[in-house]
Amino acid sequence: MNRSRPAILASIGVVVLVLAFALQVRDLTPWLGLTIPPLPMPFGGAVLDNLIAVAIAIGAAFALGRRRAKLAGDLGLRWNGWKGPALTALATAPCWIGLALQGSPSNEASLRDLLFLAVLFPLAEEIVFRGFGFVFVRNALGWPLGAAVLVQALAFGAIHWYGAGGGTGVALTIFLITAFGGVVFAVLDALDGYTIWSGFVFHVSLNAAWNVFTVPDAAVFGWSGNALRVLGAALAVLLLWLVRRRARPEVLASSA
């Protein structure tokens, strides 16, 4: 049974609101006269922001989805094998090499900081933006591929633009870089059977590289840094596409 037009429009509104504001709850509650303090731990405010956002995204998926018993799969959380994540990690090698040549090892990158900045926070972002904002809206809500990719990517870029202070200059550059990343992560997830893990590993490896090495701002935001990002993205997409293409005959043969 097809959903009614009002139900479709309502679900679109919920998706947009979740993507736009799930990470901003603690910034918005003062408007209601409420203050939510950070957790008493390193990165306590960011940790709480990400936990709230993940909870909101999963709650919204539960409310909107029809296949609640398959919610984890609809959010892209099922495991689809090691090949996709391993290949996307391999595709980031040029970025690691390029940053090592352009910069120097950071004196501020502790293992604790890397755990939060390169693993846990990207995981939360992938669940919210790609798990809910891309895989779920494709699997459970039936959005067209282009709309599913672009809406979450633009929201992902906008969140980082806002976090960088908004406006033009560096903030606008960050918007373009992160929106491009949102597109790449979603494409990788689609190529790996609509699971979030290939995009997550790519995200983790790039974040780790940019935190492990100290690189001049001209390289971070200039042509060299962006060339490394584009090269890594192109390699990751190509490798996953080749694996998927080779797997198709096997799938067809097994179903014959």
N, C-alpha and C positions, 0 to 999 in steps of 0.2 A: 504494500500500500504506500503510495507516494505521499510525501508531506505536502501540506497546504502551503500556499504562498506566504501567508503570515508566519507560519512556523519556520519556513526557510529564511525569511528576513530576520526573524528573531534569533535564529541560530547564528546567522552572519554577524548580527550585532553583538552577541555574546562573545564570539571568537575575537572580534576586533577589540572589544573592551578588555578581554583577558590579555591579549598581546600588548595592548597599549598601557595597561595600568597594573598588571599583576605584580610587577617588580617595584611599583611606586607606592604601595599601600602605606608604608610608614611615612612617606612624604605627604600623603593625602589626608591621613587621619587628623592632623592638627586643624584642618578646616572644620572638623566635627568636634573640636575641643578635646581630642584624645591624643595622647602621646604614647607611643609604643617604644620602650627603651631597648637598646641593643642587648644582645646576649653578653654575659660577662666572660668573654673569651676573645682571643685575637680575631680580628675581622668580624666582631660580633654583630655589627649592624648589617653588613653585607650578607653574612650567613643567614640571619633572620629574614632579610629581604628575599633571599633565594628560596628558603624553606616555605615562606608564605606564598611565593609565586608558584612553586611546584604544587603545593596543596590546592591552590585556586585552579590551576590548569587541570589537575586530575579530577577535582570536584566538578568542573565545568564539563569535562569529557563524560563523567558518569551521568550528569544530568541530561546531556544532549544525545548521548549514544543510545542505540537500540540493542547492541550486542554487549551488554554489560559483563557477561561471563567471559567475553573475549577482549576486555578493555585493555589489558596489557599489550596484546597484539595490535589493537587499533591505535595504540599510542606509540607503536614501533619499538617496544621494549623487549620483544622476543629476540633470541639469539639466532643468527642466520649463518653461523660458521665464522672461522677465523680469517678466511681469504680476503674479504673486503677490508676489514680493519687493518690487516697486515699490509696490504697493498697501499692503502691510504697513508699509513705511517711511512712506508718506503718513499712515497711521493714527496714527502716533506724534506727528504735528505738535501736537495739543493738549497732549501731555505736555511737549514742548519749550517751547511758549508759556507754559503754566502754571508751569513751573519758572523760566522767565526772569522772570515777573512776581512770583513769591514769593521768589526768591533773587537771587544775584549771580554773575557769572562766577568760577569757582574760580581761585585763584592757584597751585594745586598740580597742576592737570591738564596735564601735559606730553604731547606727542604720543607719546612712548615709553610712558607710563603708559596712555594711551588705547588704544594698539595692543594692549597686553596685557590690560587690564581690560575693554575694550569690544569687542574683536575676537577675539583668539586664545583667551582662556579661555572665552568663550561658544561659540566654534566647537568646542572640545574637549567642552564640556558637551552641546552639541547632538548631536554624534556618539555620545557615550556614552548619554545619556538618551533622546533622541528617535530618533536613528538606530538604535541597538541596542535600547534599552528600549521603543520604540514601533513604529517602522516595521518593524524586523526581526521583532519578535514577531508583528506582524500579517501581514506578507508571507510569512515563512518558517515560522513556528510556528503560525499560524492562531489566535492568541488572539482572544477576543471584544473588540470595540472598547472597551467600558467598562473591562474589566480592563487592557487595554493602556494606556489613558490614565491610569487611577488608580494603578497600581503604580509606573510611572516618576515620576509627579507626586509621590507620597508619598515616594519615595526621594529625589527632587530636593529636596523640602522638608526632609527629615530630614538630608541632607548639610549644608545651609546652617544648619539649627538646631544641629547639632553644631559647625560652624565658628564659630558665634556664642557658644559656651560652654554650650549646652544649658540646660535649665531653663525657667522661665516668663519673663514680661516681654518684653524686646526679642527674645530668641531665639525665643520662641513666635510673636511677630508676624512675624519673618523666615520662620519655617516656613510660616505661612499665606500670606504674600505669594509665596514662591517655589513652593510647591505649586500655588497658583493659576496662577502663570506656567507651570509645567509642563503644566497642563491646556490653557492657551491655546496654547502653542507646538505641542502635539500636534494640537490641533484645526486650527490653521492648516496644519500639515504634511499632515493628512488632506485638507483642502480643496484643497491644491495638488498632488494626485496622489501622496500619500505620498512626498514629498521633503522634506528638512530645511531648504531654503533660505528659505522664507517665515518659518518660526519663527525661524531664525537671524537674519535681517535685523531682525525685530521685536525680538529679544533684544539685538542689537547696538545698535540705535537707542536703546532704553530705557536700557541700561547707559551709553551715551555721554552721554545727557541728564543722568543722575544724577551723572555724574562731571564734566561741564562746568560745572554750576551748584552752588554751595554753598547749601543749603537748610536751614532750621532742622529739628531732629529732630522737632518737633511736626508739621511738614509731611511729612517723610519717612515717618513711621509713622502719621500721623493721617488724618483723613477726607479732607483735600484731596489728599494724595499718593495714597491708595488710589483716590479718585475719578478721578484722572488715569489711573491704571493700568487701571481698569475701563473707562473711556471709550475709551482706546486699543485695548484688547482687543476691545470690542464693535464698534468701527469696522472693525478689521482682519478680524474674522470676517464681518461683514456684507459688506464689499467683496469678499472672496474668495468668499463664498457667491453673491453676485450674478454675479460673473464665471463661476463654475462653472455656474450655472443657465443663463446665456446661451449657454454653450458646448455644452450638452447637445444642442440641436437640430442643431447642426452635426455633432456626433459621430454622431448617429443618421442624419443624411442621408448622411454619407460612408460609413457601413456598410451602407446600404440597397442 
